[in-house]
C-alpha cells in the first residue's frame, strides 16, 4: 500500500491538470543509482504495461511496476512548504539507509548500485 497526503495529492492533481497529454497518471518507480543505491522515480505517464499495478489513491490513478512494488510498499508521500519553495517528501519504511537529500535509499535485502560520483 502506498499513501499520499491530501496536500501532496492536491499539488499532484494541480500539476496533472496542466499536462497537455490527456489521460495522464502518476507513475512511481525505482531505478538503480543515487548516492545510496536506488533512486526514486516519480512522474506523469500515459503509457500502460502488463507489468503495472494500478491503484486509486486520493482519487488519482497511481501506477507502479510490479517489480518495484517490493521497494515502495508502505511508501508515504507528502508535500511540505518551506519559505518561498516547497517539495515532495518521501518516507519509505523499507529503506535502511538514505542519502542526505532523501532521493535515494537502500533496503536491508538489496544495496542497489550507488553512483560513483556521489
Buried (B, 14 or more C-beta within 10 A) or exposed (E): EBBBBEBBBEBBEEEBEEEEEEEBBBBBBBEEBBBBBBBBBBEBBEEEEEEBBEBEBBEBBBBBBEEBBEBBEEBBBBBEEEEEEEEBEBEBEBBEEBBEEBBBBBBEEBEBBBBEEE
